[in-house]
Amino acid sequence: MKIKKFFEKIARLAANSSVKVWTSVSVLLIVMMVVIFISEQKTNSSINSLFDAFWYTIVTVTTVGYGDIAPASFWGRLSAMALLLVGVAIFGALSGKFASFILDRQQKKDKGLLKMTNMKNHFLICGWKPGFENILEGMLLANPEIPPEQIVILNNAKHSDIEAIQANEKLKAINFLRGDFTDEDTLLKAQIKSAARALILADKSEDFSTLETDSRAVLAVITIKNLNPRIYCVAEIIDSKFEKHLSLARCDEIIMTSDYEQNLLVQASSGKGKSHILRELAAEDENQGLFLAEIPAKYVGGPYAEYAKSLEGQNLLIGILENTGNFYNRRQEALAEAQKNPNMEKIVANLKKVKTLKSNIPVFNPPSDYVIPESSKAIFIHGNYSKEEN
């Protein structure tokens, strides 16, 4: 069976037109090399062995022409002229193929048709929405550890919208792949199995209804999580009724933009300046608003009051963010911990807790005896007030 498959592969290879051409060229070169070797044996030229003839053939075909060896016989020189012509033809064909390959690759990249290769721990952004260019710039500012080369955009946006991004000096290194982000094959092209993070936007690349937009977001999260359970997944939806579906799909963060916008308008309507507070807290400036920080290991498992006391005179600590990092790992750790108890009833109770476990849960102003759990981060507000000297 293996021998049969081997011969079938050989037959398919032999049927290839390119293989036929290069085989014919190779045979022609060998024939001319032999002619040169035989004819030069009767002269006083420098071609005295088959290796000399091989050397001369290679040097002539590649149009290098060192001049250290040259045929003296009529048939030798005739073969040499043929070799020169063949060499020019080969060089032209290879140059054309190479230029065509580079051009084709660039065109595919510009059109988002090029398969991502050797991408690992990258950030996949699915979908498109108005102001996408500004969103990308904000993401790069908020994630300085992620270079543009490690970001992959996957959507079906208009060519003009993508060209605007590629023309931006800050964003031109970002990779673009055209396709449907709910399709498994397209996600595999984006190397989803080795990606570290995925963001699914409320896609506006086409005229989708609210129901379609949110349904596609849920479908994308389900597909992504099935292909890569360890990926950190964030999804934006318009209607809050889809939040439950995303939670069941193990989405790590759920963004409800319409709710945030509505809440901002409601707060602004009070005329008390609450919208200013919310805007400052959500500021992109790295020296303003909220920020997260690692908690020293010696305070993990200890009381909140002890950690808060150690921070006197620094930025304002307002709470703890629980279950941060890769939520897949958090669930596995919680599952292993839940099974340690010898009491079966407690094991069942602990497993129920694991089932309802959520990622990135903020706990604001906890009581003094609150125990800081593992995989947590501290929530701070930047201290940006300074007195003017009189």
C-alpha positions as a printed Julia matrix, in Angstrom:
390×3 Matrix{Float64}:
   0.0    0.0     0.0
   2.82   2.42    0.9
   4.69   1.57   -2.31
   1.52   2.22   -4.33
   1.04   5.63   -2.68
   4.69   6.45   -3.33
   4.33   5.73   -7.06
   1.06   7.7    -7.16
   2.88  10.73   -5.73
   5.66  10.3    -8.28
   3.07  10.12  -11.08
   1.33  13.31   -9.87
   4.69  15.06   -9.61
   5.66  13.96  -13.12
   2.37  15.3   -14.49
   3.15  18.78  -13.18
   4.08  21.12  -16.07
   6.75  22.97  -14.03
   8.4   19.69  -13.11
   8.42  18.67  -16.79
  10.1   21.94  -17.81
  12.79  21.83  -15.13
  13.44  18.13  -15.83
  13.94  18.92  -19.53
  16.31  21.78  -18.68
  18.3   19.56  -16.3
  18.62  16.84  -18.94
  19.76  19.43  -21.5
  22.43  20.77  -19.13
  23.73  17.26  -18.43
  23.92  16.48  -22.17
  25.84  19.69  -22.88
  28.16  19.04  -19.95
  28.97  15.59  -21.34
  29.49  17.03  -24.86
  31.93  19.61  -23.48
  33.83  16.97  -21.52
  34.17  14.58  -24.49
  35.05  17.24  -27.08
  37.61  18.95  -24.85
  39.57  15.74  -24.33
  41.07  16.21  -27.82
  42.26  19.78  -27.14
  44.74  21.41  -24.78
  42.03  23.21  -22.8
  41.71  23.27  -19.02
  38.78  20.83  -19.02
  40.47  17.55  -18.2
  37.88  15.82  -16.0
  34.13  15.42  -15.64
  34.26  17.68  -12.58
  35.94  20.42  -14.65
  33.07  20.14  -17.17
  30.53  20.29  -14.35
  32.27  23.35  -12.86
  32.31  25.11  -16.22
  28.62  24.32  -16.81
  27.57  25.74  -13.44
  29.68  28.9   -13.83
  28.38  29.54  -17.35
  24.7   28.88  -16.62
  24.79  31.22  -13.63
  26.44  33.85  -15.92
  29.29  34.28  -13.43
  32.06  33.56  -15.95
  35.25  33.37  -13.86
  37.35  32.72  -16.99
  39.6   30.17  -15.27
  38.3   27.43  -17.6
  37.32  27.85  -21.26
  36.57  25.35  -24.05
  38.84  25.28  -27.14
  37.02  22.84  -29.46
  34.22  23.75  -31.88
  31.61  21.57  -30.16
  32.76  22.76  -26.77
  32.31  26.42  -27.71
  28.98  25.71  -29.39
  27.77  24.04  -26.19
  29.11  27.0   -24.19
  27.0   29.42  -26.26
  23.95  27.24  -25.68
  24.7   27.24  -21.94
  24.86  31.04  -21.93
  21.45  31.28  -23.6
  19.96  28.71  -21.23
  21.49  30.55  -18.26
  19.94  33.87  -19.32
  16.57  32.15  -19.8
  16.76  30.43  -16.4
  17.8   33.66  -14.67
  14.91  35.54  -16.32
  12.4   32.83  -15.38
  13.56  32.68  -11.76
  13.57  36.48  -11.44
  10.04  36.62  -12.84
   8.83  33.86  -10.51
  10.41  35.54   -7.49
   8.98  38.98   -8.36
   5.56  37.41   -9.0
   5.71  35.6    -5.64
   6.61  38.8    -3.74
   3.92  40.82   -5.53
   1.28  38.14   -5.01
   2.17  37.85   -1.33
   1.97  41.63   -0.84
  -1.38  41.81   -2.64
  -2.77  38.99   -0.5
  -1.52  40.73    2.63
  -3.11  44.03    1.61
  -6.39  42.27    0.86
  -6.27  40.24    4.07
  -6.03  36.92    2.27
  -2.63  35.85    3.57
  -2.63  33.07    6.16
  -0.93  34.04    9.41
   2.12  31.86   10.07
   4.39  31.48   13.08
   2.07  33.67   15.18
   2.12  32.87   18.88
   0.67  34.64   21.92
  -0.83  37.27   19.63
  -3.88  39.47   20.12
  -6.81  38.78   17.78
  -9.34  41.58   17.21
 -12.54  40.47   15.48
 -14.97  42.86   13.82
 -15.02  46.53   12.88
 -16.82  49.66   14.01
 -16.68  53.41   13.3
 -13.62  55.04   14.84
 -11.73  51.73   14.64
  -8.45  53.51   13.89
  -8.7   55.51   17.14
  -9.65  52.36   19.06
  -6.51  50.59   17.8
  -4.29  53.52   18.77
  -5.87  53.51   22.24
  -5.26  49.75   22.57
  -1.58  50.15   21.69
  -1.31  52.91   24.29
  -3.06  50.79   26.94
  -0.98  47.69   26.1
   2.61  48.88   25.56
   3.84  45.3    26.01
   2.07  44.24   22.79
   3.89  45.33   19.6
   1.74  46.05   16.5
   3.27  42.97   14.81
   1.52  40.81   17.44
  -1.95  42.14   16.63
  -4.2   40.45   14.06
  -7.39  42.11   12.78
 -10.06  39.78   11.4
 -13.11  41.27    9.68
 -14.9   42.0     6.4
 -14.54  45.78    6.5
 -14.31  47.84    3.31
 -10.9   48.06    1.64
 -10.88  51.83    2.14
 -11.28  51.41    5.92
  -8.39  48.93    6.08
  -6.22  51.08    3.81
  -6.71  54.0     6.21
  -5.36  51.84    9.03
  -2.43  50.58    6.96
  -1.55  54.17    6.02
  -1.23  55.1     9.7
   2.43  54.97   10.71
   1.58  53.64   14.18
  -0.67  50.87   12.84
   0.91  49.79    9.54
   2.65  46.76   11.15
  -0.68  45.32   12.33
  -1.69  42.13   10.49
  -5.0   42.02    8.65
  -6.99  38.93    7.68
 -10.24  39.16    5.7
 -13.01  36.74    6.59
 -15.91  35.82    8.86
 -14.73  35.63   12.48
 -17.5   33.16   13.35
 -16.11  30.63   10.85
 -13.82  27.95   12.29
 -11.58  27.68    9.21
 -11.03  31.44    9.14
 -10.13  31.47   12.85
  -7.64  28.67   12.25
  -6.02  30.79    9.53
  -5.63  33.49   12.18
  -3.75  30.91   14.32
  -6.41  31.11   17.05
  -5.02  28.01   18.79
  -1.81  29.85   19.7
  -3.37  33.27   20.4
  -3.23  34.73   23.9
  -6.15  37.16   23.71
  -9.23  37.76   21.59
 -11.52  40.79   21.43
 -14.86  40.49   19.62
 -16.34  43.87   18.75
 -20.0   44.63   18.08
 -19.34  44.27   14.36
 -20.52  47.09   12.07
 -18.65  45.99    8.94
 -21.99  45.05    7.38
 -25.61  46.12    7.87
 -26.33  43.7    10.73
 -29.32  44.08   13.04
 -28.73  44.23   16.81
 -29.86  40.6    17.11
 -27.45  39.48   14.36
 -24.54  41.47   15.8
 -24.89  40.01   19.29
 -25.64  36.5    18.01
 -22.44  36.58   15.94
 -20.48  37.71   19.0
 -21.82  34.77   21.03
 -21.12  32.31   18.2
 -17.57  33.68   17.83
 -16.84  33.26   21.56
 -18.18  29.69   21.54
 -16.05  28.78   18.5
 -12.92  30.51   19.83
 -13.21  28.91   23.27
 -13.71  25.46   21.73
 -10.58  25.89   19.6
  -8.51  27.45   22.39
  -9.94  27.03   25.94
  -6.97  28.91   27.47
  -7.45  32.13   25.49
  -8.55  35.29   27.32
 -11.72  36.35   25.52
 -13.48  39.73   25.65
 -16.75  40.38   23.8
 -18.78  43.53   23.19
 -22.57  43.24   22.88
 -25.38  45.72   22.41
 -28.28  43.99   24.18
 -27.72  42.86   27.79
 -29.96  39.8    27.35
 -27.04  38.09   25.57
 -24.81  38.45   28.63
 -25.99  35.12   30.03
 -25.14  33.33   26.78
 -21.63  34.78   26.81
 -21.17  33.74   30.44
 -22.18  30.18   29.55
 -19.67  30.32   26.69
 -16.96  31.11   29.3
 -16.31  34.64   28.02
 -13.81  36.29   30.39
 -15.06  39.88   29.99
 -18.35  41.2    28.64
 -18.69  44.79   27.49
 -22.16  46.3    27.09
 -21.42  49.56   25.34
 -25.03  50.73   25.11
 -25.48  50.29   28.88
 -22.32  52.32   29.56
 -23.48  55.09   27.21
 -26.94  55.08   28.76
 -25.51  55.2    32.29
 -23.23  58.11   31.32
 -26.2   60.07   29.98
 -28.26  59.32   33.09
 -25.42  60.48   35.37
 -24.89  63.63   33.29
 -28.61  64.47   33.51
 -28.3   64.99   37.27
 -26.18  68.09   36.65
 -23.77  67.12   39.44
 -20.67  66.46   37.36
 -20.77  62.66   37.74
 -20.0   62.21   34.05
 -16.71  64.1    34.6
 -15.79  61.66   37.35
 -16.53  58.62   35.19
 -14.57  60.1    32.28
 -11.52  60.76   34.49
 -11.65  57.24   35.92
 -11.73  55.75   32.4
  -8.99  58.06   31.06
  -6.47  56.54   28.64
  -3.63  58.61   30.12
  -1.35  56.27   32.07
  -1.03  58.91   34.85
  -4.77  59.38   35.33
  -7.76  57.32   36.37
  -7.88  53.72   37.52
  -5.0   51.27   37.25
  -4.18  47.76   38.45
  -1.06  46.62   40.28
   0.41  43.32   41.42
   0.03  42.51   45.13
   3.27  41.43   46.88
   3.19  37.71   47.68
   3.57  38.34   51.44
   0.13  40.02   51.56
  -1.72  37.34   49.55
  -3.78  35.23   51.95
  -3.59  37.97   54.57
  -6.06  40.67   55.69
  -6.86  43.6    53.4
  -6.2   46.09   56.23
  -2.56  44.99   56.52
  -1.91  45.54   52.81
  -3.76  48.88   52.8
  -1.69  50.09   55.76
   1.56  49.34   53.9
   0.51  51.76   51.13
   0.07  54.93   53.2
   1.19  58.02   51.31
   0.97  56.33   47.9
  -1.79  56.12   45.27
  -5.27  55.52   46.64
  -6.2   51.83   47.04
  -9.95  51.34   46.45
 -10.33  47.58   46.21
  -9.25  44.19   44.9
  -9.83  42.53   41.52
 -10.32  38.78   42.03
  -9.61  35.9    39.61
  -7.37  37.82   37.23
  -5.21  36.34   34.49
  -6.07  33.27   32.44
  -9.51  32.2    33.63
  -9.05  28.68   32.28
  -6.14  28.26   34.7
  -8.17  29.84   37.54
 -10.94  27.27   37.06
  -8.46  24.39   36.95
  -6.82  25.61   40.18
 -10.2   26.05   41.89
 -11.28  22.59   40.71
  -8.13  20.97   42.11
  -8.58  22.84   45.41
 -12.26  21.87   45.68
 -11.43  18.16   45.46
  -8.9   18.21   48.32
 -11.53  18.09   51.08
 -12.21  14.51   52.3
 -15.85  15.35   53.06
 -18.02  14.45   50.05
 -20.71  17.03   50.87
 -18.11  19.79   51.03
 -16.58  18.59   47.75
 -20.0   18.89   46.06
 -20.51  22.36   47.59
 -17.05  23.45   46.46
 -17.65  22.14   42.93
 -20.86  24.21   42.75
 -18.79  27.27   43.68
 -16.33  26.46   40.91
 -19.22  26.27   38.43
 -20.31  29.82   39.29
 -16.76  31.17   39.36
 -16.3   34.37   37.36
 -13.19  36.17   36.19
 -12.06  39.68   37.09
 -14.54  40.39   39.87
 -13.98  43.83   41.5
 -14.42  44.1    45.26
 -14.49  47.78   46.25
 -13.57  48.93   49.75
 -13.69  45.47   51.35
 -13.8   45.1    55.16
 -10.54  45.09   57.13
 -10.68  41.32   57.72
 -11.23  40.52   54.02
  -8.65  37.91   53.02
  -6.83  38.72   49.78
  -7.17  35.63   47.53
  -4.56  34.35   45.1
  -4.59  35.56   41.48
  -5.79  39.0    42.58
  -4.67  42.52   41.75
  -5.03  45.8    43.6
  -7.24  48.56   42.17
  -5.79  52.07   42.54
  -6.67  55.62   41.57
  -3.76  57.8    40.47
  -2.98  60.65   42.84
  -2.77  63.54   40.32
  -3.49  66.52   42.58
  -0.73  68.97   43.41
  -0.88  72.3    45.27
   0.35  75.45   43.61
   2.91  77.31   45.61
   2.03  80.89   46.47
